[in-house]
Amino acid sequence: MQHIPTPHNATAGATPFSLSDAGLAECRAIMARYPEEFAKSALIPILHIAQTENDGWLSVPAMDAVAKLLGIQYIEVYEVATFYSMFNLSPVGKHVLEVCHTVPCMLRGADDVIAHIGKRLGIKPGETTKDGLFTLKAAECLGSCGTAPMLQCGAKYHEHLTIEKVDELIEKFRSGEKRNNYTDRIEA
Ligand code: FES
């Protein structure tokens, strides 16, 4: 596999990425939890920080910056970032709606939820609305089967979904200013 540079995801400095001072301090605090020779243990939380600081997705320069910070090979970062569905490898909308469609959620109406969101926003799973507000994803089991059907947006789960609840959520997100990130704190 080979990365084909694009205008928004090139290498050699064309689309540079660097962590903010606050992001870097947070990364260093996470790295301090592990012995230096096991710096790679901090990879996933640091990728989340990089993703948050890169508008919700990981460009090649962002992954390379994480590799340099941790002192590991680029490929070690790519292996992880391409494996987990929570890492986006191309630009996404401000709100990424990940609707679980594994069997328990499917039996409780996940397909209807996906179809409704798709119709309402005019997109299919894997697509982003033209205004850049929403990306729809069909996700595999998110470990919340007992509250099916459900979707994840950033760090938060939205459970026992109905079409009405989905409509409310979309309106809430549409009027919200903040991007939903995996690094958000969950209020109790
Ligand atoms: S099947 Fe949907 S959360 Fe497990």
py3Dmol code that shows the C-alpha trace and the ligand (Angstrom):
import py3Dmol

protein = """\
ATOM      1  CA  MET A   1       0.000   0.000   0.000  1.00  0.00           C
ATOM      2  CA  GLN A   2       1.201   3.457  -0.822  1.00  0.00           C
ATOM      3  CA  HIS A   3       0.046   6.869   0.326  1.00  0.00           C
ATOM      4  CA  ILE A   4      -0.922   9.015  -2.644  1.00  0.00           C
ATOM      5  CA  PRO A   5      -0.383  12.652  -1.635  1.00  0.00           C
ATOM      6  CA  THR A   6      -3.463  14.853  -1.943  1.00  0.00           C
ATOM      7  CA  PRO A   7      -3.825  18.626  -1.513  1.00  0.00           C
ATOM      8  CA  HIS A   8      -5.032  18.157   2.070  1.00  0.00           C
ATOM      9  CA  ASN A   9      -2.842  15.185   2.987  1.00  0.00           C
ATOM     10  CA  ALA A  10       0.604  15.512   1.459  1.00  0.00           C
ATOM     11  CA  THR A  11       4.035  14.835   2.845  1.00  0.00           C
ATOM     12  CA  ALA A  12       7.301  16.797   2.699  1.00  0.00           C
ATOM     13  CA  GLY A  13       5.908  19.792   4.537  1.00  0.00           C
ATOM     14  CA  ALA A  14       3.084  20.659   2.130  1.00  0.00           C
ATOM     15  CA  THR A  15       0.395  20.037   4.770  1.00  0.00           C
ATOM     16  CA  PRO A  16       2.330  20.413   8.019  1.00  0.00           C
ATOM     17  CA  PHE A  17       1.034  19.384  11.423  1.00  0.00           C
ATOM     18  CA  SER A  18       2.258  20.253  14.876  1.00  0.00           C
ATOM     19  CA  LEU A  19       0.691  19.807  18.270  1.00  0.00           C
ATOM     20  CA  SER A  20      -0.348  22.865  20.245  1.00  0.00           C
ATOM     21  CA  ASP A  21       1.611  23.639  23.426  1.00  0.00           C
ATOM     22  CA  ALA A  22      -1.303  22.350  25.507  1.00  0.00           C
ATOM     23  CA  GLY A  23      -1.600  19.215  23.374  1.00  0.00           C
ATOM     24  CA  LEU A  24       2.120  18.555  23.626  1.00  0.00           C
ATOM     25  CA  ALA A  25       2.046  18.978  27.409  1.00  0.00           C
ATOM     26  CA  GLU A  26      -0.840  16.520  27.589  1.00  0.00           C
ATOM     27  CA  CYS A  27       1.071  14.019  25.428  1.00  0.00           C
ATOM     28  CA  ARG A  28       4.162  14.345  27.603  1.00  0.00           C
ATOM     29  CA  ALA A  29       2.083  13.731  30.737  1.00  0.00           C
ATOM     30  CA  ILE A  30       0.710  10.535  29.161  1.00  0.00           C
ATOM     31  CA  MET A  31       4.202   9.427  28.073  1.00  0.00           C
ATOM     32  CA  ALA A  32       5.469   9.941  31.641  1.00  0.00           C
ATOM     33  CA  ARG A  33       3.230   7.067  32.767  1.00  0.00           C
ATOM     34  CA  TYR A  34       5.423   4.576  30.925  1.00  0.00           C
ATOM     35  CA  PRO A  35       9.126   3.640  31.020  1.00  0.00           C
ATOM     36  CA  GLU A  36      11.015   5.348  28.198  1.00  0.00           C
ATOM     37  CA  GLU A  37      11.639   2.071  26.358  1.00  0.00           C
ATOM     38  CA  PHE A  38       7.871   1.448  26.276  1.00  0.00           C
ATOM     39  CA  ALA A  39       6.925   4.864  24.892  1.00  0.00           C
ATOM     40  CA  LYS A  40       4.774   3.133  22.300  1.00  0.00           C
ATOM     41  CA  SER A  41       2.293   2.284  25.079  1.00  0.00           C
ATOM     42  CA  ALA A  42       1.178   5.917  24.905  1.00  0.00           C
ATOM     43  CA  LEU A  43       0.398   5.713  21.200  1.00  0.00           C
ATOM     44  CA  ILE A  44      -3.397   5.433  21.216  1.00  0.00           C
ATOM     45  CA  PRO A  45      -4.179   8.313  23.598  1.00  0.00           C
ATOM     46  CA  ILE A  46      -1.638  10.481  21.787  1.00  0.00           C
ATOM     47  CA  LEU A  47      -3.214   9.668  18.418  1.00  0.00           C
ATOM     48  CA  HIS A  48      -6.528  10.808  19.881  1.00  0.00           C
ATOM     49  CA  ILE A  49      -4.965  14.139  20.872  1.00  0.00           C
ATOM     50  CA  ALA A  50      -3.388  14.536  17.415  1.00  0.00           C
ATOM     51  CA  GLN A  51      -6.724  13.706  15.774  1.00  0.00           C
ATOM     52  CA  THR A  52      -8.549  16.255  17.916  1.00  0.00           C
ATOM     53  CA  GLU A  53      -5.989  18.917  16.963  1.00  0.00           C
ATOM     54  CA  ASN A  54      -6.255  18.050  13.257  1.00  0.00           C
ATOM     55  CA  ASP A  55     -10.004  18.674  12.864  1.00  0.00           C
ATOM     56  CA  GLY A  56     -11.008  15.111  13.736  1.00  0.00           C
ATOM     57  CA  TRP A  57      -8.770  13.115  11.408  1.00  0.00           C
ATOM     58  CA  LEU A  58      -5.182  11.911  11.103  1.00  0.00           C
ATOM     59  CA  SER A  59      -3.156  13.101   8.135  1.00  0.00           C
ATOM     60  CA  VAL A  60       0.142  11.442   7.296  1.00  0.00           C
ATOM     61  CA  PRO A  61       2.076  14.437   8.711  1.00  0.00           C
ATOM     62  CA  ALA A  62       0.038  14.156  11.942  1.00  0.00           C
ATOM     63  CA  MET A  63       0.877  10.452  12.266  1.00  0.00           C
ATOM     64  CA  ASP A  64       4.520  11.148  11.453  1.00  0.00           C
ATOM     65  CA  ALA A  65       4.641  13.847  14.149  1.00  0.00           C
ATOM     66  CA  VAL A  66       3.295  11.317  16.665  1.00  0.00           C
ATOM     67  CA  ALA A  67       5.951   8.787  15.606  1.00  0.00           C
ATOM     68  CA  LYS A  68       8.691  11.371  16.059  1.00  0.00           C
ATOM     69  CA  LEU A  69       7.366  12.388  19.463  1.00  0.00           C
ATOM     70  CA  LEU A  70       7.343   8.781  20.664  1.00  0.00           C
ATOM     71  CA  GLY A  71      10.627   7.871  18.970  1.00  0.00           C
ATOM     72  CA  ILE A  72       9.069   4.989  17.039  1.00  0.00           C
ATOM     73  CA  GLN A  73       8.882   4.061  13.357  1.00  0.00           C
ATOM     74  CA  TYR A  74       6.240   5.714  11.162  1.00  0.00           C
ATOM     75  CA  ILE A  75       4.907   2.274  10.243  1.00  0.00           C
ATOM     76  CA  GLU A  76       4.202   1.494  13.911  1.00  0.00           C
ATOM     77  CA  VAL A  77       1.833   4.459  13.988  1.00  0.00           C
ATOM     78  CA  TYR A  78       0.234   3.671  10.624  1.00  0.00           C
ATOM     79  CA  GLU A  79      -0.433   0.077  11.747  1.00  0.00           C
ATOM     80  CA  VAL A  80      -2.457   1.255  14.718  1.00  0.00           C
ATOM     81  CA  ALA A  81      -4.179   4.210  13.060  1.00  0.00           C
ATOM     82  CA  THR A  82      -5.360   2.092  10.136  1.00  0.00           C
ATOM     83  CA  PHE A  83      -6.613  -0.729  12.375  1.00  0.00           C
ATOM     84  CA  TYR A  84      -8.999   1.089  14.711  1.00  0.00           C
ATOM     85  CA  SER A  85     -12.208   2.563  13.334  1.00  0.00           C
ATOM     86  CA  MET A  86     -12.080   5.498  15.755  1.00  0.00           C
ATOM     87  CA  PHE A  87      -9.194   6.965  13.792  1.00  0.00           C
ATOM     88  CA  ASN A  88     -10.218   8.807  10.645  1.00  0.00           C
ATOM     89  CA  LEU A  89      -7.685   8.844   7.840  1.00  0.00           C
ATOM     90  CA  SER A  90      -9.401  11.466   5.715  1.00  0.00           C
ATOM     91  CA  PRO A  91     -11.279  14.661   6.561  1.00  0.00           C
ATOM     92  CA  VAL A  92     -14.580  14.213   8.405  1.00  0.00           C
ATOM     93  CA  GLY A  93     -17.473  16.413   9.391  1.00  0.00           C
ATOM     94  CA  LYS A  94     -17.638  18.350  12.619  1.00  0.00           C
ATOM     95  CA  HIS A  95     -19.893  15.659  14.076  1.00  0.00           C
ATOM     96  CA  VAL A  96     -19.145  12.040  13.202  1.00  0.00           C
ATOM     97  CA  LEU A  97     -22.234   9.911  13.789  1.00  0.00           C
ATOM     98  CA  GLU A  98     -21.121   6.311  14.263  1.00  0.00           C
ATOM     99  CA  VAL A  99     -24.210   4.153  14.276  1.00  0.00           C
ATOM    100  CA  CYS A 100     -23.671   0.603  15.497  1.00  0.00           C
ATOM    101  CA  HIS A 101     -25.194  -1.903  13.075  1.00  0.00           C
ATOM    102  CA  THR A 102     -24.031  -5.186  14.599  1.00  0.00           C
ATOM    103  CA  VAL A 103     -26.723  -7.799  15.279  1.00  0.00           C
ATOM    104  CA  PRO A 104     -28.186  -6.640  18.644  1.00  0.00           C
ATOM    105  CA  CYS A 105     -28.449  -3.040  17.393  1.00  0.00           C
ATOM    106  CA  MET A 106     -29.643  -4.234  14.000  1.00  0.00           C
ATOM    107  CA  LEU A 107     -32.444  -6.251  15.643  1.00  0.00           C
ATOM    108  CA  ARG A 108     -33.476  -3.124  17.549  1.00  0.00           C
ATOM    109  CA  GLY A 109     -33.726  -0.902  14.477  1.00  0.00           C
ATOM    110  CA  ALA A 110     -30.184   0.276  13.632  1.00  0.00           C
ATOM    111  CA  ASP A 111     -30.841  -0.054   9.905  1.00  0.00           C
ATOM    112  CA  ASP A 112     -33.841   2.277  10.220  1.00  0.00           C
ATOM    113  CA  VAL A 113     -31.705   4.749  12.182  1.00  0.00           C
ATOM    114  CA  ILE A 114     -28.981   4.701   9.527  1.00  0.00           C
ATOM    115  CA  ALA A 115     -31.525   5.043   6.734  1.00  0.00           C
ATOM    116  CA  HIS A 116     -33.236   7.941   8.523  1.00  0.00           C
ATOM    117  CA  ILE A 117     -30.002   9.840   9.160  1.00  0.00           C
ATOM    118  CA  GLY A 118     -28.909   9.199   5.595  1.00  0.00           C
ATOM    119  CA  LYS A 119     -32.176  10.500   4.183  1.00  0.00           C
ATOM    120  CA  ARG A 120     -32.282  13.495   6.469  1.00  0.00           C
ATOM    121  CA  LEU A 121     -28.702  14.549   5.787  1.00  0.00           C
ATOM    122  CA  GLY A 122     -28.534  13.383   2.177  1.00  0.00           C
ATOM    123  CA  ILE A 123     -25.512  11.149   2.714  1.00  0.00           C
ATOM    124  CA  LYS A 124     -24.654   7.460   2.826  1.00  0.00           C
ATOM    125  CA  PRO A 125     -22.464   5.742   5.438  1.00  0.00           C
ATOM    126  CA  GLY A 126     -18.894   6.872   4.853  1.00  0.00           C
ATOM    127  CA  GLU A 127     -19.952  10.253   3.441  1.00  0.00           C
ATOM    128  CA  THR A 128     -19.879  13.812   4.782  1.00  0.00           C
ATOM    129  CA  THR A 129     -22.496  16.498   4.251  1.00  0.00           C
ATOM    130  CA  LYS A 130     -21.534  19.296   1.867  1.00  0.00           C
ATOM    131  CA  ASP A 131     -21.604  21.842   4.701  1.00  0.00           C
ATOM    132  CA  GLY A 132     -18.987  19.770   6.560  1.00  0.00           C
ATOM    133  CA  LEU A 133     -21.188  19.371   9.614  1.00  0.00           C
ATOM    134  CA  PHE A 134     -21.880  15.633   9.657  1.00  0.00           C
ATOM    135  CA  THR A 135     -20.194  12.388   8.708  1.00  0.00           C
ATOM    136  CA  LEU A 136     -22.221   9.171   8.897  1.00  0.00           C
ATOM    137  CA  LYS A 137     -20.469   5.917   9.710  1.00  0.00           C
ATOM    138  CA  ALA A 138     -21.838   2.414  10.245  1.00  0.00           C
ATOM    139  CA  ALA A 139     -19.872   0.975  13.157  1.00  0.00           C
ATOM    140  CA  GLU A 140     -19.367  -2.520  14.472  1.00  0.00           C
ATOM    141  CA  CYS A 141     -20.407  -3.357  18.065  1.00  0.00           C
ATOM    142  CA  LEU A 142     -19.527  -0.480  20.366  1.00  0.00           C
ATOM    143  CA  GLY A 143     -20.076  -2.545  23.508  1.00  0.00           C
ATOM    144  CA  SER A 144     -23.399  -1.022  24.450  1.00  0.00           C
ATOM    145  CA  CYS A 145     -25.669  -3.778  23.146  1.00  0.00           C
ATOM    146  CA  GLY A 146     -27.966  -3.612  26.192  1.00  0.00           C
ATOM    147  CA  THR A 147     -28.986  -0.075  25.223  1.00  0.00           C
ATOM    148  CA  ALA A 148     -29.474  -0.776  21.504  1.00  0.00           C
ATOM    149  CA  PRO A 149     -29.891   0.869  19.125  1.00  0.00           C
ATOM    150  CA  MET A 150     -27.126   3.355  19.785  1.00  0.00           C
ATOM    151  CA  LEU A 151     -24.675   5.703  18.171  1.00  0.00           C
ATOM    152  CA  GLN A 152     -21.428   7.278  19.243  1.00  0.00           C
ATOM    153  CA  CYS A 153     -20.481  10.863  18.528  1.00  0.00           C
ATOM    154  CA  GLY A 154     -17.084  11.827  19.872  1.00  0.00           C
ATOM    155  CA  ALA A 155     -16.653  10.405  23.360  1.00  0.00           C
ATOM    156  CA  LYS A 156     -20.363  10.182  24.028  1.00  0.00           C
ATOM    157  CA  TYR A 157     -22.830   7.345  23.544  1.00  0.00           C
ATOM    158  CA  HIS A 158     -26.443   8.079  22.621  1.00  0.00           C
ATOM    159  CA  GLU A 159     -28.555   5.088  23.495  1.00  0.00           C
ATOM    160  CA  HIS A 160     -32.075   3.646  23.224  1.00  0.00           C
ATOM    161  CA  LEU A 161     -32.376   5.599  19.978  1.00  0.00           C
ATOM    162  CA  THR A 162     -35.680   6.340  18.327  1.00  0.00           C
ATOM    163  CA  ILE A 163     -36.217   8.336  15.156  1.00  0.00           C
ATOM    164  CA  GLU A 164     -37.417  11.257  17.308  1.00  0.00           C
ATOM    165  CA  LYS A 165     -34.291  11.104  19.466  1.00  0.00           C
ATOM    166  CA  VAL A 166     -32.099  11.028  16.377  1.00  0.00           C
ATOM    167  CA  ASP A 167     -33.848  14.124  15.009  1.00  0.00           C
ATOM    168  CA  GLU A 168     -33.311  15.937  18.309  1.00  0.00           C
ATOM    169  CA  LEU A 169     -29.647  14.980  18.320  1.00  0.00           C
ATOM    170  CA  ILE A 170     -29.097  16.215  14.787  1.00  0.00           C
ATOM    171  CA  GLU A 171     -30.687  19.557  15.647  1.00  0.00           C
ATOM    172  CA  LYS A 172     -28.636  19.828  18.839  1.00  0.00           C
ATOM    173  CA  PHE A 173     -25.401  19.112  16.989  1.00  0.00           C
ATOM    174  CA  ARG A 174     -26.345  21.443  14.158  1.00  0.00           C
ATOM    175  CA  SER A 175     -26.682  24.359  16.550  1.00  0.00           C
ATOM    176  CA  GLY A 176     -23.675  23.402  18.701  1.00  0.00           C
ATOM    177  CA  GLU A 177     -20.428  25.242  18.187  1.00  0.00           C
ATOM    178  CA  LYS A 178     -18.026  22.584  19.335  1.00  0.00           C
ATOM    179  CA  ARG A 179     -16.746  19.603  17.388  1.00  0.00           C
ATOM    180  CA  ASN A 180     -17.386  16.297  19.151  1.00  0.00           C
ATOM    181  CA  ASN A 181     -14.044  14.609  19.904  1.00  0.00           C
ATOM    182  CA  TYR A 182     -12.911  11.367  21.475  1.00  0.00           C
ATOM    183  CA  THR A 183     -10.839  13.439  23.876  1.00  0.00           C
ATOM    184  CA  ASP A 184     -13.892  15.244  25.297  1.00  0.00           C
ATOM    185  CA  ARG A 185     -14.576  14.811  28.969  1.00  0.00           C
ATOM    186  CA  ILE A 186     -17.868  13.052  29.686  1.00  0.00           C
ATOM    187  CA  GLU A 187     -20.005  14.949  32.126  1.00  0.00           C
ATOM    188  CA  ALA A 188     -21.571  12.717  34.746  1.00  0.00           C
TER     189      ALA A 188
END
"""
ligand_1 = """\
4
FES
S -24.412 -4.496 18.913
Fe -24.568 -2.346 19.009
S -23.425 -1.850 20.769
Fe -23.186 -3.997 20.607
"""
view = py3Dmol.view(width=600, height=400)
view.addModel(protein, "pdb")
view.setStyle({"model": 0}, {"cartoon": {"style": "trace"}})
view.addModel(ligand_1, "xyz")
view.setStyle({"model": 1}, {"stick": {}})
view.zoomTo()
view.show()
